[in-house]
Amino acid sequence: MITMPFGRYKNRGITTVPRGYLRWLRDNVPLEPQMAYLVNCVIDKQPIDLESADLRTDEEKVAEIVKPWEG
């Protein structure tokens, strides 16, 4: 079971945390990529698949795109 590592619902299973709280968290707290992925999965009622998730930061994604253009 994946648990919330912080906040009001610390140590509760992430799937048991109210979606309203997770929406607030997503909209107001800068989250690490893995936590953002988990929160979005629960909000959107999607299965959690950490092995196939793209957990790179936005900066890492941009760097991957920009690198080939630098020649």
N, CA, C and O atoms as a GROMACS GRO file, in nm:
protein
  284
    1MET      N    1   0.084  -0.118   0.000
    1MET     CA    2   0.000   0.000   0.000
    1MET      C    3   0.089   0.125   0.000
    1MET      O    4   0.186   0.133   0.075
    2ILE      N    5   0.055   0.220  -0.084
    2ILE     CA    6   0.127   0.347  -0.090
    2ILE      C    7   0.058   0.444   0.004
    2ILE      O    8  -0.063   0.464  -0.003
    3THR      N    9   0.136   0.505   0.094
    3THR     CA   10   0.077   0.595   0.193
    3THR      C   11   0.120   0.739   0.168
    3THR      O   12   0.222   0.766   0.106
    4MET      N   13   0.039   0.831   0.219
    4MET     CA   14   0.073   0.973   0.211
    4MET      C   15   0.193   0.998   0.303
    4MET      O   16   0.190   0.960   0.420
    5PRO      N   17   0.298   1.062   0.252
    5PRO     CA   18   0.418   1.083   0.332
    5PRO      C   19   0.414   1.208   0.420
    5PRO      O   20   0.503   1.229   0.501
    6PHE      N   21   0.311   1.292   0.405
    6PHE     CA   22   0.307   1.418   0.478
    6PHE      C   23   0.163   1.470   0.483
    6PHE      O   24   0.073   1.413   0.421
    7GLY      N   25   0.145   1.578   0.556
    7GLY     CA   26   0.018   1.649   0.556
    7GLY      C   27  -0.088   1.591   0.647
    7GLY      O   28  -0.062   1.505   0.731
    8ARG      N   29  -0.206   1.642   0.628
    8ARG     CA   30  -0.320   1.607   0.712
    8ARG      C   31  -0.347   1.456   0.715
    8ARG      O   32  -0.390   1.403   0.817
    9TYR      N   33  -0.323   1.389   0.605
    9TYR     CA   34  -0.353   1.246   0.595
    9TYR      C   35  -0.227   1.159   0.595
    9TYR      O   36  -0.226   1.050   0.538
   10LYS      N   37  -0.123   1.208   0.658
   10LYS     CA   38   0.004   1.133   0.666
   10LYS      C   39  -0.020   0.991   0.716
   10LYS      O   40  -0.096   0.968   0.810
   11ASN      N   41   0.046   0.897   0.650
   11ASN     CA   42   0.041   0.753   0.682
   11ASN      C   43  -0.090   0.685   0.644
   11ASN      O   44  -0.107   0.566   0.674
   12ARG      N   45  -0.181   0.754   0.580
   12ARG     CA   46  -0.302   0.690   0.529
   12ARG      C   47  -0.276   0.643   0.387
   12ARG      O   48  -0.200   0.706   0.314
   13GLY      N   49  -0.338   0.535   0.348
   13GLY     CA   50  -0.327   0.488   0.210
   13GLY      C   51  -0.373   0.597   0.115
   13GLY      O   52  -0.479   0.656   0.135
   14ILE      N   53  -0.294   0.622   0.012
   14ILE     CA   54  -0.324   0.734  -0.077
   14ILE      C   55  -0.461   0.719  -0.143
   14ILE      O   56  -0.526   0.819  -0.174
   15THR      N   57  -0.505   0.597  -0.165
   15THR     CA   58  -0.636   0.578  -0.228
   15THR      C   59  -0.751   0.604  -0.132
   15THR      O   60  -0.866   0.609  -0.175
   16THR      N   61  -0.723   0.621  -0.002
   16THR     CA   62  -0.828   0.650   0.096
   16THR      C   63  -0.836   0.799   0.128
   16THR      O   64  -0.925   0.842   0.201
   17VAL      N   65  -0.743   0.877   0.075
   17VAL     CA   66  -0.742   1.022   0.100
   17VAL      C   67  -0.852   1.085   0.014
   17VAL      O   68  -0.864   1.052  -0.104
   18PRO      N   69  -0.932   1.175   0.072
   18PRO     CA   70  -1.038   1.239  -0.007
   18PRO      C   71  -0.984   1.308  -0.132
   18PRO      O   72  -0.882   1.376  -0.128
   19ARG      N   73  -1.054   1.288  -0.243
   19ARG     CA   74  -1.009   1.346  -0.370
   19ARG      C   75  -1.006   1.498  -0.365
   19ARG      O   76  -0.923   1.560  -0.432
   20GLY      N   77  -1.093   1.560  -0.289
   20GLY     CA   78  -1.091   1.705  -0.275
   20GLY      C   79  -0.962   1.754  -0.214
   20GLY      O   80  -0.908   1.856  -0.256
   21TYR      N   81  -0.911   1.681  -0.115
   21TYR     CA   82  -0.782   1.716  -0.054
   21TYR      C   83  -0.670   1.697  -0.157
   21TYR      O   84  -0.579   1.780  -0.166
   22LEU      N   85  -0.675   1.590  -0.232
   22LEU     CA   86  -0.571   1.564  -0.332
   22LEU      C   87  -0.573   1.671  -0.441
   22LEU      O   88  -0.468   1.712  -0.490
   23ARG      N   89  -0.692   1.718  -0.480
   23ARG     CA   90  -0.700   1.828  -0.577
   23ARG      C   91  -0.636   1.954  -0.521
   23ARG      O   92  -0.561   2.023  -0.590
   24TRP      N   93  -0.668   1.984  -0.395
   24TRP     CA   94  -0.608   2.101  -0.331
   24TRP      C   95  -0.455   2.086  -0.328
   24TRP      O   96  -0.382   2.180  -0.359
   25LEU      N   97  -0.408   1.968  -0.290
   25LEU     CA   98  -0.265   1.941  -0.283
   25LEU      C   99  -0.199   1.963  -0.419
   25LEU      O  100  -0.097   2.031  -0.429
   26ARG      N  101  -0.258   1.906  -0.523
   26ARG     CA  102  -0.203   1.920  -0.658
   26ARG      C  103  -0.198   2.067  -0.703
   26ARG      O  104  -0.103   2.109  -0.769
   27ASP      N  105  -0.300   2.142  -0.667
   27ASP     CA  106  -0.309   2.281  -0.712
   27ASP      C  107  -0.228   2.379  -0.630
   27ASP      O  108  -0.202   2.491  -0.675
   28ASN      N  109  -0.186   2.341  -0.508
   28ASN     CA  110  -0.123   2.436  -0.417
   28ASN      C  111   0.015   2.400  -0.365
   28ASN      O  112   0.083   2.483  -0.305
   29VAL      N  113   0.056   2.276  -0.387
   29VAL     CA  114   0.185   2.231  -0.331
   29VAL      C  115   0.272   2.178  -0.444
   29VAL      O  116   0.228   2.092  -0.521
   30PRO      N  117   0.397   2.228  -0.456
   30PRO     CA  118   0.486   2.172  -0.558
   30PRO      C  119   0.523   2.028  -0.520
   30PRO      O  120   0.586   2.005  -0.417
   31LEU      N  121   0.484   1.934  -0.602
   31LEU     CA  122   0.506   1.792  -0.572
   31LEU      C  123   0.618   1.735  -0.657
   31LEU      O  124   0.639   1.775  -0.771
   32GLU      N  125   0.690   1.641  -0.599
   32GLU     CA  126   0.789   1.565  -0.674
   32GLU      C  127   0.714   1.485  -0.782
   32GLU      O  128   0.597   1.453  -0.763
   33PRO      N  129   0.780   1.452  -0.893
   33PRO     CA  130   0.711   1.383  -1.002
   33PRO      C  131   0.636   1.256  -0.960
   33PRO      O  132   0.524   1.234  -1.006
   34GLN      N  133   0.695   1.173  -0.875
   34GLN     CA  134   0.627   1.050  -0.836
   34GLN      C  135   0.500   1.081  -0.756
   34GLN      O  136   0.397   1.018  -0.778
   35MET      N  137   0.508   1.176  -0.664
   35MET     CA  138   0.391   1.211  -0.584
   35MET      C  139   0.283   1.273  -0.672
   35MET      O  140   0.165   1.243  -0.655
   36ALA      N  141   0.323   1.358  -0.765
   36ALA     CA  142   0.225   1.419  -0.856
   36ALA      C  143   0.155   1.312  -0.938
   36ALA      O  144   0.033   1.318  -0.959
   37TYR      N  145   0.231   1.213  -0.985
   37TYR     CA  146   0.173   1.103  -1.062
   37TYR      C  147   0.070   1.027  -0.977
   37TYR      O  148  -0.040   0.998  -1.024
   38LEU      N  149   0.106   0.995  -0.854
   38LEU     CA  150   0.016   0.920  -0.766
   38LEU      C  151  -0.112   1.000  -0.739
   38LEU      O  152  -0.222   0.946  -0.746
   39VAL      N  153  -0.095   1.127  -0.708
   39VAL     CA  154  -0.211   1.212  -0.679
   39VAL      C  155  -0.303   1.218  -0.801
   39VAL      O  156  -0.424   1.205  -0.788
   40ASN      N  157  -0.246   1.238  -0.919
   40ASN     CA  158  -0.328   1.244  -1.040
   40ASN      C  159  -0.398   1.112  -1.069
   40ASN      O  160  -0.513   1.112  -1.113
   41CYS      N  161  -0.332   1.001  -1.045
   41CYS     CA  162  -0.396   0.870  -1.065
   41CYS      C  163  -0.519   0.856  -0.977
   41CYS      O  164  -0.624   0.811  -1.022
   42VAL      N  165  -0.505   0.894  -0.851
   42VAL     CA  166  -0.618   0.880  -0.758
   42VAL      C  167  -0.730   0.976  -0.797
   42VAL      O  168  -0.847   0.937  -0.800
   43ILE      N  169  -0.696   1.101  -0.827
   43ILE     CA  170  -0.798   1.199  -0.866
   43ILE      C  171  -0.874   1.152  -0.990
   43ILE      O  172  -0.997   1.161  -0.995
   44ASP      N  173  -0.801   1.101  -1.089
   44ASP     CA  174  -0.861   1.059  -1.216
   44ASP      C  175  -0.913   0.915  -1.214
   44ASP      O  176  -0.963   0.865  -1.314
   45LYS      N  177  -0.901   0.849  -1.099
   45LYS     CA  178  -0.944   0.709  -1.084
   45LYS      C  179  -0.878   0.617  -1.186
   45LYS      O  180  -0.942   0.532  -1.246
   46GLN      N  181  -0.746   0.637  -1.203
   46GLN     CA  182  -0.666   0.557  -1.295
   46GLN      C  183  -0.581   0.458  -1.216
   46GLN      O  184  -0.547   0.485  -1.101
   47PRO      N  185  -0.546   0.345  -1.274
   47PRO     CA  186  -0.458   0.251  -1.205
   47PRO      C  187  -0.319   0.311  -1.187
   47PRO      O  188  -0.271   0.388  -1.271
   48ILE      N  189  -0.256   0.276  -1.077
   48ILE     CA  190  -0.120   0.323  -1.048
   48ILE      C  191  -0.022   0.222  -1.104
   48ILE      O  192  -0.022   0.105  -1.066
   49ASP      N  193   0.063   0.267  -1.196
   49ASP     CA  194   0.163   0.181  -1.259
   49ASP      C  195   0.296   0.256  -1.260
   49ASP      O  196   0.332   0.320  -1.359
   50LEU      N  197   0.369   0.247  -1.150
   50LEU     CA  198   0.493   0.321  -1.136
   50LEU      C  199   0.601   0.276  -1.234
   50LEU      O  200   0.690   0.355  -1.268
   51GLU      N  201   0.595   0.152  -1.279
   51GLU     CA  202   0.699   0.101  -1.368
   51GLU      C  203   0.693   0.165  -1.507
   51GLU      O  204   0.797   0.185  -1.569
   52SER      N  205   0.574   0.197  -1.555
   52SER     CA  206   0.564   0.254  -1.688
   52SER      C  207   0.540   0.406  -1.687
   52SER      O  208   0.531   0.468  -1.793
   53ALA      N  209   0.531   0.465  -1.570
   53ALA     CA  210   0.505   0.610  -1.560
   53ALA      C  211   0.630   0.690  -1.595
   53ALA      O  212   0.742   0.650  -1.565
   54ASP      N  213   0.609   0.804  -1.659
   54ASP     CA  214   0.718   0.896  -1.690
   54ASP      C  215   0.731   0.991  -1.572
   54ASP      O  216   0.652   1.084  -1.558
   55LEU      N  217   0.829   0.968  -1.487
   55LEU     CA  218   0.844   1.044  -1.363
   55LEU      C  219   0.954   1.148  -1.370
   55LEU      O  220   1.003   1.194  -1.267
   56ARG      N  221   0.992   1.186  -1.493
   56ARG     CA  222   1.094   1.290  -1.506
   56ARG      C  223   1.033   1.426  -1.472
   56ARG      O  224   0.913   1.448  -1.488
   57THR      N  225   1.118   1.517  -1.425
   57THR     CA  226   1.072   1.653  -1.399
   57THR      C  227   1.050   1.724  -1.532
   57THR      O  228   1.097   1.677  -1.636
   58ASP      N  229   0.979   1.836  -1.530
   58ASP     CA  230   0.959   1.912  -1.654
   58ASP      C  231   1.092   1.956  -1.712
   58ASP      O  232   1.110   1.957  -1.834
   59GLU      N  233   1.186   1.994  -1.625
   59GLU     CA  234   1.318   2.036  -1.673
   59GLU      C  235   1.389   1.923  -1.746
   59GLU      O  236   1.454   1.946  -1.848
   60GLU      N  237   1.378   1.803  -1.695
   60GLU     CA  238   1.440   1.687  -1.761
   60GLU      C  239   1.376   1.660  -1.897
   60GLU      O  240   1.445   1.624  -1.992
   61LYS      N  241   1.245   1.676  -1.905
   61LYS     CA  242   1.176   1.654  -2.032
   61LYS      C  243   1.218   1.758  -2.135
   61LYS      O  244   1.243   1.725  -2.251
   62VAL      N  245   1.225   1.884  -2.093
   62VAL     CA  246   1.266   1.991  -2.184
   62VAL      C  247   1.409   1.969  -2.230
   62VAL      O  248   1.439   1.986  -2.348
   63ALA      N  249   1.498   1.933  -2.139
   63ALA     CA  250   1.638   1.911  -2.174
   63ALA      C  251   1.651   1.801  -2.279
   63ALA      O  252   1.736   1.811  -2.368
   64GLU      N  253   1.569   1.699  -2.271
   64GLU     CA  254   1.573   1.590  -2.367
   64GLU      C  255   1.530   1.638  -2.506
   64GLU      O  256   1.584   1.592  -2.607
   65ILE      N  257   1.437   1.730  -2.512
   65ILE     CA  258   1.390   1.784  -2.639
   65ILE      C  259   1.490   1.883  -2.698
   65ILE      O  260   1.516   1.881  -2.818
   66VAL      N  261   1.544   1.969  -2.613
   66VAL     CA  262   1.632   2.076  -2.657
   66VAL      C  263   1.770   2.023  -2.700
   66VAL      O  264   1.831   2.076  -2.793
   67LYS      N  265   1.817   1.920  -2.633
   67LYS     CA  266   1.951   1.866  -2.661
   67LYS      C  267   1.975   1.837  -2.810
   67LYS      O  268   2.078   1.877  -2.863
   68PRO      N  269   1.882   1.768  -2.879
   68PRO     CA  270   1.907   1.741  -3.022
   68PRO      C  271   1.914   1.868  -3.107
   68PRO      O  272   1.979   1.867  -3.211
   69TRP      N  273   1.850   1.975  -3.066
   69TRP     CA  274   1.852   2.099  -3.143
   69TRP      C  275   1.981   2.175  -3.127
   69TRP      O  276   2.014   2.259  -3.212
   70GLU      N  277   2.054   2.148  -3.022
   70GLU     CA  278   2.178   2.222  -2.997
   70GLU      C  279   2.289   2.180  -3.093
   70GLU      O  280   2.390   2.249  -3.107
   71GLY      N  281   2.268   2.068  -3.158
   71GLY     CA  282   2.359   2.023  -3.261
   71GLY      C  283   2.485   1.974  -3.211
   71GLY      O  284   2.571   1.933  -3.289
   0.00000   0.00000   0.00000
